[in-house]
Amino acid sequence: MKLFLPAIFLAAASSALAAPGTTYLGIYMQGQKIGYASYATSKGILHGKSYDRSDTKTIMDSGLLGTPLHIEIDSTSYLDANQKPVEMVFSMESQGRRQDVTALFEPKQVSVSISNSGTLSNSTLPMPPGDVVDDPIALILKGKNSGKCYVLDPTTVSFALNTFNVVDKKQVTVDGKRVTETIVDIKDPRENTRVYLSPTGDILRAEGFMGIVMLPVSQEVALAKPSKYSPIVDLAYSNKIVPTGSLPNPAATAELKLRLTGRDISAVPSDEVQSVSKTPEGWLIDIHPPRLEHGLTIAQAAAEKPEWVKPELYMPSDTDSFVKLAKSIAGDEKYAVPAALSIKKWVYGEMSPNASIGVLRDATEVLKTKEGVCRDYAILTGTLLRSAGIPTRLASGLVNWDGTFYYHVWNEIWDGKHWIGIDSTTPDQQLSAAHVKLAEGTVAQAFTFAVLDKVKIGIVASRE
């Protein structure tokens, strides 16, 4: 069973396969019910053939940055006799915005069609090596105790490599009967989930990030509306990391040294922006972003990094409307850095914060509404930068605004010597060292990063 639970950047959590019929799970966060998920299995006909069909629905009411956040997610999967996906249909709606994805699994590729609030696009993904499944639990039920598999993430239209491992089996009492409970750990690039299964594959309990717990409930309990928004169930506030030590002026910090414990961060980028090293006391992160320089012309920078000027899913930088808008903002500026700063300033001035939209959105729709959260700012900024011919990638991670670290997304541009960070959610030109990068690259790469659940961060040193 695949249940989609949106985190800060729409991560996905796995659940379990169930017997035919409808199963309801209450979704709880820090003891408070924030929604439910339902799952039903049946036989379905697709293209004249019979397949196993699974239908899921997830409804969540939480909050983001003090704003109520309502999300509804539906998915339908057709599976062959080996539980391999044949076709997957996915829809997600929040605050009137909607994303629909249809994925057709072929022997060597997956053909995907996307509608993002009416903006249509298509994508083709090569089929990765190894097992491709709708849910890692399918392999557990086939007798595998550990292994790796690929699962399609429809939000970023990319494959996520999952690792699963049966960590324990024990006797428990369920509805007055003794059954063998199988405990499974599922590691996704973004988060880890622990699932407790009955012998028939029914979920007994699932534990995810931020203290999210899923438990079997009756239909009546599942459909009962959760309490109204409270800061207890705010995704941003629940994910925040309060460090030990102080950072007097985050926006003016030129260099920052942090010590992180509680998680392996060997996959975190270590480059000219930040250095990541393993020490006996934990992980040391030395952040020293390059200072802004005039750099190369736009044409010279693009010639050095041509792959980062191309359009991609959610960033249609080659469309006439974006090219004309980028030209009107940058004017006759020939150099990459000053042109990029003009675009950053324009986005900052035109966009308005709105944290109630929980759907990953195409730049076309972001531009139309001119509102959203940091990911929307970054997608719009990145699209305009590429439309102007400036090599651009996305970066995601943590930012310290008020002495506390929150999850955040920004952009990086190539100036001919360095990847320079710019943040269009702030008027500051220079990216501060209070930005901790966890991932970088395309939309899919930047939004596939590890949620630092249950970690501790200590401020070792800082310099303005």
Protein Blocks (a to p, Z undefined) as FASTA:
>chain_A
ZZddddfkopadddddddeddddddddeehiacbdcddddddddeehiacdddddddddd
ddeehiacdddddddddddfkopafbdcddddeehiacdddddddfkbccddddeehiac
dddddddehjddfbfklmmmnopabdcdddddfklopadddddddfbdcdddeehiacdd
dddddddfkbccdddddfkopafbdcdehhiacddddfklmmpccddddfklgfklmmpc
cdedjdfblmlpmbdcdddehiacklpccdfkbccdddfkbccdddddddddebjafklm
mmmmmmlmcccehiafkbmklmmmmmmmnmmafbfklmmmmmmmmmmmmpccdfkbccdc
dfklmmmnopadfklmmmmmmmmmmmnopacddddddddfkopacddddddddehjaccd
ddfkbfbfbacfkbccfbgcdfklmmmccddehiacddfbdcZZ
